């Protein structure tokens, strides 16, 4: 068995992944800031974090995943005030939209979704510990982290900080990456902002603080993997390291795994260009969430993804090919002899080659393009073997089992809804009865009705099969 290797931003190298505790993985994923509906760039990051978790489990490891929900920060406060709402009321629909989008994309639930507003006590305790270790100072009622007290600050991002210069204090949650020096841990109360009465004074936490408090509370002072998008490397993740290691004196995270940006038609997503898409907008364009999932998975996470409508069309075609193959396997499993010609050239050899190539690709820093390439090579070769009569019914069952082995990782196979399936099967049976009775007008009518429902029919020697468009 080859080793799973992950590109670690901390070392800038692909490293064999070895968990801190044998057989167990503790993983923290930066989650949403709930001031709007998640867009497909956000969803790509959440999707590959889930893919990493799935593949770790495929490799036999037990994974605990934590994903935070940021429900207090500058944009949320500004928008809630404009709407005349408290932040809990304002963020509620966006928290729901986040979970709904994950469900549509088949992203499995994390084990914990802690909210920033639920972790104020833990954040205050962390600041107190930092103060006791000499890493903080107060100014105008706020508490700041003094970057000069941590000699290896910048080790993740490789950002150079001139510790001999006069330090600027950064308080806002929104600021340019280049401007961060000393950063705020606890913000003094301001008018028209939510606040908490604490030993640090009345105020609210800084953005970076929440992740350190949540991660160490739920996963321990040192844990295995931290995921997020590349734009979080500096200052957010750099500051997480400073807070956490400044508190404990121990390494915070062993593997930092970051995903690249998503561009739309070769342009960066931006409100001014009007090219920020949500999953609902993708559906309104006539594509389903499974096509979006495929398109997002088709490019490995450390490669920039140029998202276009053509990529969605290509995804639909790829999914149709997968579904047609699954249906053909069903036919072979039902109708083929149990012993095929040249059995030694049949299913077993194809299965072994496919599973080996799939794992080799995924072990290489989650190379999803390679894994999907292995899948479609498998489909092509299996179809050729079926055409040549080399696949028996038992071979077909073995191929189905191999596909089901990788499906928990990719999760791209069509989901059949039992009630709807039964209704469709009844219409197909009625259409076939009309054909047998040579009532072609009724047969055509039923076929057209199924087509209007998005169902494509294919008549084969083994009977009529169907799939969604």
C-alpha positions as a printed NumPy array, in Angstrom:
array([[  0.   ,   0.   ,   0.   ],
       [  1.375,   3.384,  -0.961],
       [  1.525,   6.273,   1.485],
       [ -0.998,   9.086,   1.442],
       [  0.946,  12.28 ,   0.834],
       [ -0.446,  15.762,   1.487],
       [  1.101,  19.083,   0.535],
       [  1.786,  20.821,   3.828],
       [  1.76 ,  24.619,   3.525],
       [  3.918,  24.831,   6.649],
       [  6.837,  22.971,   5.026],
       [  5.972,  23.614,   1.341],
       [  6.414,  19.894,   0.682],
       [  4.305,  16.823,   0.016],
       [  4.66 ,  14.747,   3.148],
       [  3.507,  11.246,   4.054],
       [  0.508,  11.645,   6.309],
       [  0.999,  10.03 ,   9.703],
       [ -1.632,  10.832,  12.342],
       [ -0.592,  11.899,  15.808],
       [ -2.622,   9.05 ,  17.322],
       [ -2.509,   5.795,  15.318],
       [ -5.812,   5.141,  13.568],
       [ -7.342,   8.512,  14.472],
       [ -7.351,  11.885,  12.724],
       [ -8.402,  15.205,  14.228],
       [ -9.199,  17.831,  11.605],
       [-10.352,  21.45 ,  11.739],
       [-11.895,  23.14 ,   8.702],
       [-12.476,  26.877,   8.465],
       [-16.181,  27.307,   7.88 ],
       [-18.487,  30.077,   6.681],
       [-18.917,  33.647,   7.798],
       [-22.704,  33.771,   7.696],
       [-23.502,  37.198,   6.268],
       [-24.724,  35.9  ,   2.888],
       [-25.494,  32.729,   0.938],
       [-22.373,  30.617,   0.309],
       [-21.058,  30.924,  -3.242],
       [-19.49 ,  28.157,  -5.295],
       [-15.972,  29.275,  -4.344],
       [-16.822,  28.738,  -0.674],
       [-18.465,  25.434,  -1.541],
       [-15.4  ,  24.181,  -3.384],
       [-13.359,  24.645,  -0.196],
       [-15.936,  22.844,   1.943],
       [-16.225,  20.073,  -0.665],
       [-12.558,  19.169,  -0.813],
       [-12.29 ,  19.291,   2.98 ],
       [-15.062,  16.694,   3.021],
       [-13.282,  14.725,   0.283],
       [-10.148,  14.628,   2.437],
       [-12.166,  13.33 ,   5.35 ],
       [-13.827,  10.701,   3.154],
       [-10.512,   9.49 ,   1.779],
       [ -8.937,   9.272,   5.217],
       [-11.864,   7.064,   6.201],
       [-11.423,   5.029,   2.992],
       [ -7.882,   4.409,   4.2  ],
       [ -9.302,   3.012,   7.45 ],
       [ -8.804,   6.016,   9.742],
       [-11.355,   7.411,  12.195],
       [-11.823,  11.141,  11.63 ],
       [-13.197,  13.833,  13.92 ],
       [-13.944,  16.972,  11.923],
       [-14.753,  20.392,  13.356],
       [-16.008,  23.271,  11.189],
       [-16.61 ,  26.67 ,  12.77 ],
       [-19.427,  29.078,  11.971],
       [-18.413,  32.735,  12.267],
       [-21.573,  34.517,  13.39 ],
       [-20.088,  37.768,  14.693],
       [-17.723,  40.034,  12.712],
       [-17.708,  43.385,  10.916],
       [-19.837,  42.522,   7.864],
       [-22.427,  40.694,   9.95 ],
       [-22.725,  43.581,  12.398],
       [-22.954,  46.174,   9.614],
       [-25.587,  44.222,   7.664],
       [-27.615,  43.32 ,  10.761],
       [-27.713,  46.975,  11.81 ],
       [-28.835,  47.981,   8.33 ],
       [-31.603,  45.372,   8.514],
       [-32.615,  46.467,  12.012],
       [-31.97 ,  42.973,  13.415],
       [-29.826,  41.423,  16.115],
       [-27.029,  39.251,  14.771],
       [-28.693,  35.968,  15.768],
       [-31.82 ,  36.822,  13.781],
       [-29.822,  38.193,  10.858],
       [-27.505,  35.167,  10.532],
       [-30.155,  32.438,  11.032],
       [-31.249,  32.163,   7.359],
       [-27.631,  32.134,   6.19 ],
       [-26.732,  29.34 ,   8.612],
       [-29.663,  27.377,   7.163],
       [-28.548,  28.207,   3.604],
       [-25.055,  26.945,   4.42 ],
       [-26.334,  23.587,   5.67 ],
       [-28.801,  23.296,   2.764],
       [-26.022,  23.924,   0.237],
       [-23.809,  21.287,   1.847],
       [-26.64 ,  18.759,   1.72 ],
       [-27.321,  19.463,  -1.958],
       [-23.656,  18.96 ,  -2.78 ],
       [-23.573,  15.722,  -0.764],
       [-21.052,  17.179,   1.67 ],
       [-21.354,  15.157,   4.822],
       [-21.901,  16.812,   8.157],
       [-18.887,  17.582,  10.298],
       [-18.884,  16.223,  13.834],
       [-19.093,  19.711,  15.343],
       [-20.232,  23.125,  14.093],
       [-19.258,  25.483,  16.924],
       [-20.387,  29.114,  16.64 ],
       [-18.233,  32.051,  17.617],
       [-20.978,  33.512,  19.808],
       [-21.066,  30.269,  21.811],
       [-17.33 ,  30.339,  22.581],
       [-16.836,  33.74 ,  24.2  ],
       [-15.895,  32.247,  27.593],
       [-13.217,  30.033,  26.016],
       [-11.889,  32.948,  23.964],
       [-11.587,  35.169,  27.026],
       [ -9.689,  32.409,  28.859],
       [ -7.292,  32.1  ,  25.921],
       [ -6.566,  35.851,  25.988],
       [ -5.933,  35.661,  29.73 ],
       [ -3.435,  32.856,  29.176],
       [ -1.68 ,  34.858,  26.449],
       [ -1.49 ,  37.827,  28.8  ],
       [  0.024,  35.711,  31.562],
       [  2.736,  34.623,  29.1  ],
       [  3.562,  38.192,  28.073],
       [  2.122,  38.195,  24.548],
       [ -0.508,  40.934,  24.876],
       [ -0.995,  44.61 ,  25.654],
       [ -4.002,  46.879,  26.043],
       [ -4.795,  50.047,  24.136],
       [ -8.032,  52.065,  24.241],
       [ -9.775,  49.234,  26.057],
       [ -8.871,  46.579,  23.48 ],
       [ -6.351,  43.744,  23.892],
       [ -3.761,  43.099,  21.175],
       [ -1.304,  40.323,  20.391],
       [  2.25 ,  41.675,  20.203],
       [  3.738,  39.86 ,  17.225],
       [  7.317,  40.683,  18.283],
       [  6.945,  38.286,  21.236],
       [  6.768,  35.273,  18.909],
       [ 10.115,  34.91 ,  17.066],
       [  8.824,  32.472,  14.441],
       [  5.748,  34.504,  13.504],
       [  5.331,  34.195,   9.736],
       [  6.489,  30.572,   9.45 ],
       [  3.282,  29.477,   7.693],
       [  2.888,  32.35 ,   5.253],
       [  6.612,  33.217,   4.951],
       [  5.629,  36.845,   5.509],
       [  8.512,  38.973,   6.76 ],
       [  7.682,  41.219,   9.733],
       [ 10.078,  43.971,  10.754],
       [ 10.007,  43.581,  14.509],
       [ 12.162,  46.698,  14.999],
       [  9.578,  48.999,  13.408],
       [  6.849,  50.941,  15.141],
       [  3.907,  48.555,  15.195],
       [  0.535,  49.428,  13.792],
       [ -2.465,  48.003,  15.597],
       [ -5.007,  46.184,  13.426],
       [ -8.466,  46.029,  14.916],
       [-10.927,  45.504,  12.05 ],
       [-12.041,  42.067,  10.905],
       [-11.634,  43.29 ,   7.321],
       [ -8.205,  44.514,   6.274],
       [ -5.63 ,  44.106,   3.561],
       [ -3.284,  41.165,   3.993],
       [ -0.179,  43.381,   3.834],
       [ -1.272,  45.589,   6.725],
       [ -1.396,  43.1  ,   9.606],
       [  1.14 ,  43.522,  12.399],
       [ -0.11 ,  43.456,  15.959],
       [ -3.661,  42.175,  15.786],
       [ -6.639,  42.555,  18.039],
       [ -7.713,  39.707,  20.3  ],
       [-10.494,  41.473,  22.178],
       [-12.266,  44.614,  20.935],
       [-13.554,  47.251,  23.328],
       [-17.28 ,  47.92 ,  23.107],
       [-18.446,  50.295,  20.402],
       [-21.842,  51.838,  19.837],
       [-24.263,  49.722,  17.8  ],
       [-22.202,  46.56 ,  18.213],
       [-23.029,  43.38 ,  20.153],
       [-20.865,  42.981,  23.233],
       [-20.199,  40.699,  26.171],
       [-19.338,  41.68 ,  29.73 ],
       [-16.122,  39.793,  30.596],
       [-12.994,  40.074,  32.768],
       [-11.341,  41.675,  29.723],
       [-13.938,  44.428,  29.773],
       [-17.098,  44.801,  27.771],
       [-16.549,  44.056,  24.107],
       [-16.365,  41.295,  21.541],
       [-13.745,  38.866,  20.203],
       [-11.501,  39.455,  17.222],
       [-11.996,  37.252,  14.18 ],
       [ -8.844,  35.138,  14.543],
       [ -9.454,  34.255,  18.171],
       [-12.485,  32.039,  17.629],
       [-10.736,  29.334,  15.623],
       [ -7.942,  28.877,  18.155],
       [-10.419,  28.59 ,  21.035],
       [-12.752,  26.187,  19.233],
       [-10.052,  23.986,  17.738],
       [ -8.122,  23.499,  20.983],
       [-11.301,  22.916,  22.982],
       [-12.669,  20.253,  20.635],
       [ -9.495,  18.711,  19.176],
       [ -6.723,  19.367,  21.697],
       [ -3.695,  21.656,  21.864],
       [ -2.032,  19.858,  18.942],
       [ -4.03 ,  18.169,  16.202],
       [ -3.457,  16.67 ,  12.779],
       [ -4.957,  18.746,   9.948],
       [ -6.238,  22.271,   9.432],
       [ -7.936,  23.052,   6.1  ],
       [ -9.027,  26.244,   4.409],
       [ -8.638,  28.358,   1.285],
       [ -5.327,  29.941,   0.331],
       [ -6.589,  33.448,   1.081],
       [ -6.732,  32.495,   4.784],
       [ -3.033,  31.621,   5.057],
       [ -2.22 ,  35.206,   5.979],
       [ -3.202,  36.721,   8.261],
       [ -5.898,  34.416,   9.621],
       [ -4.068,  31.106,   9.875],
       [ -0.775,  32.79 ,  10.74 ],
       [ -2.532,  34.507,  13.634],
       [ -4.212,  31.276,  14.726],
       [ -0.745,  29.769,  15.088],
       [  0.487,  32.789,  17.044],
       [ -2.441,  32.709,  19.479],
       [ -2.422,  28.965,  19.955],
       [  1.305,  28.352,  20.214],
       [  1.703,  31.53 ,  22.255],
       [ -0.745,  30.024,  24.735],
       [  0.52 ,  26.447,  24.921],
       [  4.135,  26.55 ,  23.758],
       [  3.292,  23.465,  21.654],
       [  2.868,  22.948,  17.895],
       [ -0.722,  23.84 ,  16.959],
       [ -1.294,  21.952,  13.692],
       [  0.853,  19.299,  12.03 ],
       [ -0.476,  19.523,   8.452],
       [ -1.86 ,  22.734,   6.944],
       [ -3.827,  21.869,   3.797],
       [ -5.022,  24.757,   1.624],
       [ -7.145,  24.892,  -1.51 ],
       [ -6.775,  27.269,  -4.442],
       [ -9.24 ,  29.841,  -5.71 ],
       [-12.064,  29.352,  -8.168],
       [-12.293,  31.746, -11.126],
       [-15.352,  32.307, -13.314],
       [-14.616,  32.378, -17.059],
       [-10.949,  33.093, -16.242],
       [-11.878,  36.05 , -14.012],
       [-11.781,  36.327, -10.247],
       [-15.222,  36.25 ,  -8.658],
       [-16.378,  39.72 ,  -7.639],
       [-19.594,  41.564,  -6.958],
       [-18.653,  44.258,  -9.473],
       [-18.439,  41.674, -12.264],
       [-21.669,  40.   , -11.146],
       [-20.078,  36.571, -11.412],
       [-20.582,  35.254,  -7.892],
       [-22.844,  32.2  ,  -8.145],
       [-24.736,  30.355,  -5.455],
       [-25.936,  26.791,  -5.793],
       [-29.488,  28.07 ,  -6.303],
       [-28.354,  30.168,  -9.245],
       [-26.577,  27.167, -10.759],
       [-29.824,  25.204, -10.481],
       [-31.763,  28.061, -12.074],
       [-29.356,  27.808, -15.023],
       [-30.628,  24.257, -15.558],
       [-27.897,  22.248, -13.838],
       [-28.327,  20.037, -10.809],
       [-26.107,  19.959,  -7.765],
       [-24.496,  16.658,  -8.738],
       [-23.146,  18.256, -11.934],
       [-21.741,  21.072,  -9.804],
       [-20.162,  18.534,  -7.446],
       [-18.498,  16.777, -10.38 ],
       [-17.251,  20.036, -11.884],
       [-15.758,  21.133,  -8.552],
       [-14.089,  17.756,  -7.959],
       [-12.7  ,  17.459, -11.492],
       [ -9.779,  19.794, -10.732],
       [ -7.467,  18.968,  -7.776],
       [ -7.767,  21.28 ,  -4.794],
       [ -4.34 ,  22.921,  -5.154],
       [ -5.03 ,  23.91 ,  -8.783],
       [ -7.008,  27.011,  -9.649],
       [-10.347,  26.008, -11.129],
       [-11.642,  27.988, -14.11 ],
       [-15.389,  27.507, -13.759],
       [-17.515,  27.86 , -16.911],
       [-20.897,  26.669, -18.143],
       [-18.914,  24.338, -20.413],
       [-17.449,  22.705, -17.304],
       [-21.012,  22.042, -16.113],
       [-21.995,  20.644, -19.517],
       [-18.936,  18.386, -19.44 ],
       [-19.911,  17.3  , -15.929],
       [-23.43 ,  16.39 , -17.079],
       [-22.002,  14.316, -19.926],
       [-19.585,  12.543, -17.582],
       [-22.348,  11.737, -15.094],
       [-24.564,  10.415, -17.902],
       [-21.727,   8.121, -18.955],
       [-21.373,   6.828, -15.401],
       [-25.108,   6.22 , -15.083],
       [-25.32 ,   4.442, -18.452],
       [-22.49 ,   2.154, -17.374],
       [-24.173,   1.361, -14.06 ],
       [-27.379,   0.492, -15.892],
       [-25.485,  -1.701, -18.332],
       [-23.853,  -3.524, -15.431],
       [-27.331,  -4.19 , -14.019],
       [-28.32 ,  -5.772, -17.329],
       [-25.184,  -7.933, -17.455],
       [-25.632,  -9.046, -13.856],
       [-29.173, -10.193, -14.702],
       [-28.7  , -11.689, -18.158],
       [-25.075, -12.731, -18.713],
       [-23.932, -16.315, -18.139],
       [-22.131, -16.947, -14.871],
       [-19.07 , -18.121, -16.773],
       [-17.812, -15.82 , -19.5  ],
       [-15.291, -16.533, -22.22 ],
       [-11.694, -15.737, -21.26 ],
       [-12.642, -15.202, -17.644],
       [ -9.02 , -14.539, -16.747],
       [ -9.179, -11.436, -18.985],
       [-12.471, -10.315, -17.43 ],
       [-13.508,  -8.54 , -14.284],
       [-10.819,  -9.394, -11.735],
       [ -7.932,  -7.92 , -13.724],
       [ -9.91 ,  -4.769, -14.513],
       [-10.95 ,  -4.324, -10.902],
       [ -7.434,  -4.713,  -9.533],
       [ -6.043,  -2.231, -12.053],
       [ -8.796,   0.304, -11.334],
       [ -8.581,   0.19 ,  -7.551],
       [ -4.801,   0.441,  -7.679],
       [ -4.858,   3.463, -10.014],
       [ -7.616,   5.148,  -8.021],
       [ -5.718,   4.846,  -4.757],
       [ -2.417,   5.866,  -6.35 ],
       [ -4.026,   9.087,  -7.613],
       [ -5.768,   9.914,  -4.343],
       [ -2.64 ,   9.133,  -2.338],
       [ -0.885,  11.805,  -4.401],
       [ -2.269,  14.819,  -2.536],
       [ -5.902,  14.   ,  -3.432],
       [ -5.396,  14.032,  -7.2  ],
       [ -9.069,  13.891,  -8.124],
       [ -8.333,  14.376, -11.834],
       [ -6.253,  11.207, -11.757],
       [ -8.895,   9.36 ,  -9.734],
       [-11.626,  10.299, -12.211],
       [ -9.309,   9.341, -15.061],
       [ -8.938,   5.907, -13.484],
       [-12.724,   5.633, -13.188],
       [-13.376,   6.413, -16.851],
       [-10.561,   4.155, -18.049],
       [-12.224,   1.415, -15.985],
       [-15.591,   2.15 , -17.588],
       [-14.09 ,   2.111, -21.093],
       [-12.212,  -1.138, -20.541],
       [-15.17 ,  -2.824, -18.862],
       [-17.492,  -1.815, -21.705],
       [-15.009,  -3.298, -24.2  ],
       [-14.851,  -6.503, -22.181],
       [-18.658,  -6.706, -22.066],
       [-18.808,  -6.196, -25.839],
       [-16.322,  -9.046, -26.269],
       [-18.301, -11.375, -23.981],
       [-15.554, -11.534, -21.386],
       [-17.682, -10.338, -18.45 ],
       [-19.836, -12.853, -16.628],
       [-22.728, -12.096, -14.309],
       [-20.425, -12.646, -11.345],
       [-17.807, -10.383, -12.956],
       [-20.458,  -7.679, -13.299],
       [-21.301,  -8.018,  -9.618],
       [-17.595,  -7.692,  -8.779],
       [-17.304,  -4.544, -10.901],
       [-20.362,  -3.104,  -9.166],
       [-18.766,  -3.858,  -5.79 ],
       [-15.541,  -2.08 ,  -6.858],
       [-17.527,   0.984,  -7.872],
       [-19.378,   0.95 ,  -4.567],
       [-16.021,   0.773,  -2.788],
       [-14.908,   4.134,  -4.224],
       [-18.345,   5.748,  -4.233],
       [-18.139,   6.802,  -0.555],
       [-15.116,   8.914,  -1.545],
       [-16.325,  10.517,  -4.787],
       [-20.099,  10.215,  -4.183],
       [-20.957,  10.87 ,  -7.828],
       [-23.326,   8.013,  -8.54 ],
       [-26.995,   8.826,  -9.132],
       [-29.336,   8.621,  -6.181],
       [-32.606,   6.872,  -6.939],
       [-35.737,   7.968,  -5.129],
       [-37.913,   4.948,  -4.41 ],
       [-41.328,   6.543,  -4.739],
       [-40.428,   8.425,  -7.89 ],
       [-38.702,   5.355,  -9.292],
       [-41.846,   3.295,  -8.807],
       [-43.925,   5.901, -10.64 ],
       [-41.45 ,   6.046, -13.496],
       [-41.286,   2.263, -13.717],
       [-45.094,   2.176, -13.947],
       [-45.061,   4.663, -16.838],
       [-42.359,   2.661, -18.584],
       [-44.37 ,  -0.531, -18.126],
       [-47.437,   1.195, -19.609],
       [-45.392,   2.496, -22.51 ],
       [-43.943,  -0.975, -23.183],
       [-47.428,  -2.511, -23.038],
       [-48.629,   0.057, -25.591],
       [-45.72 ,  -0.805, -27.873],
       [-46.463,  -4.511, -27.572],
       [-50.091,  -3.818, -28.483],
       [-48.812,  -1.734, -31.431],
       [-50.545,   1.323, -29.979],
       [-47.714,   3.575, -31.082],
       [-49.569,   6.822, -30.465],
       [-49.965,   5.939, -26.777],
       [-46.408,   4.645, -26.627],
       [-45.096,   7.926, -28.026],
       [-47.274,   9.933, -25.665],
       [-45.893,   8.116, -22.647],
       [-42.333,   8.467, -23.881],
       [-42.885,  12.198, -24.353],
       [-44.347,  12.445, -20.845],
       [-41.282,  10.755, -19.414],
       [-39.041,  13.028, -21.471],
       [-40.86 ,  16.074, -20.079],
       [-40.073,  14.755, -16.585],
       [-36.404,  14.624, -17.492],
       [-36.301,  10.849, -18.037],
       [-34.429,   9.344, -20.977],
       [-35.358,   5.822, -22.098],
       [-33.058,   3.301, -23.72 ],
       [-34.423,   0.057, -25.184],
       [-31.923,  -2.806, -24.812],
       [-32.093,  -6.582, -25.345],
       [-32.455,  -6.907, -21.57 ],
       [-35.393,  -4.49 , -21.483],
       [-35.989,  -0.764, -21.193],
       [-33.811,   1.195, -18.811],
       [-33.947,   4.846, -17.859],
       [-31.874,   7.646, -16.497],
       [-32.344,  11.296, -15.697],
       [-31.156,  13.87 , -18.201]])
